[in-house]
């Protein structure tokens, strides 16, 4: 009888641990601060890494698809369909005007979102 009780407690503890792990961070978590870089990876996880970057006007940013699936880089407000990146492919874009530019993977728009913050030359990056 004691073995069953201990086994039941163990199963309950594991279930609680798995539930807490599966929940992850709360939806109210603050987004990460932009990272100063000109390289964005599309790793095997349906995301842009880093998702938010900051560059100085005139910088060229490179996106590289390191995943096994095709993705894209499509900027909001852009009339073009965006760059389609097969596994291993890269694309670049030069940012001449300060501002905030948001983009998605149009194949996976709910999971893959990114932001490029372009600052004026001589200004401090966050």
Steps between C-alpha positions, in 0.01 A plus 500: 500500500783743585665430163177596318472822699862592426457410134185716486687796651785451252261495204326815630833680548613411147165614354523834680858547382410425138202735512713784635765438234246488217341829600820699444514875554181692548352693210562822690878457480682803366659462155877477488698818446642539148846349451766700315581272206474479122441123490170320564479122504195289426587201720319167520221643715267717288639831625735781408806513727530763625142610435576868567817667380636854488728638228629840390359653181696375200551151647428185300328218690535134397241229573616137470264202500661229715175302520397195296189683374447791262430836665470861385584853605204727416498862624174668603388754243724354230315437173745223406436143611822500702801273480434125501783313670546130437714313756853642497406815304559861606360840413608856581341842532664838551327746733569862407223676696462499881181340627351171612444232239292192578502180301364145500547165335186492283501119519492509884371850596369407846835361616760692304505877555793737511592865538789711375553830683711736288665788681659815359879499471657627820203411721536244775355156436285360784 
